[in-house]
């Protein structure tokens, strides 16, 4: 029976792609660059906002990247909940895990200020033991530091931990941290990516995570 489940955020707990894409397109548009179709952002997100900007406008120099980043954050900080919503079954899954005494944490490459706004907005009744986003003093996933930070906040044997995410970045993070991984198919990346990353489990319904956790 698992005692701690660590979740990725974007593409795992919440469908955030429209708001992320809108914010990036706003930044691009403001500086005169071409916008992208929202569907293309599924393959640009996952490694933090800076990498998203660099993928959206690969010809931008570092000064321009900084300007785009600032514009992105200005927009996203105001509009991060416009179109975002939990995936079906996620609120019920989190409630069931909590009812069964399982600790719940979030480990995401989304910058911390946005995480601190979004999590309480969508999951006000879930007592997360750690809510960890991207910060300047910690490398982004797939570096496992964010998992170790969660374990520092809620010490748990690694054998009792699940790491749940929707991309190869998440599966690689779990592998590097030596914890069991669960890939979800409802997020931003295809099942083939999860298989190629050798996820320990692949699920298509949040309820399946309860079974993997031992309930």
Order of alpha helices (4+ residues) and beta strands (2+ residues): beta-beta-alpha-alpha-alpha-beta-alpha-beta-alpha-beta-alpha-beta-alpha-beta-alpha-beta-alpha
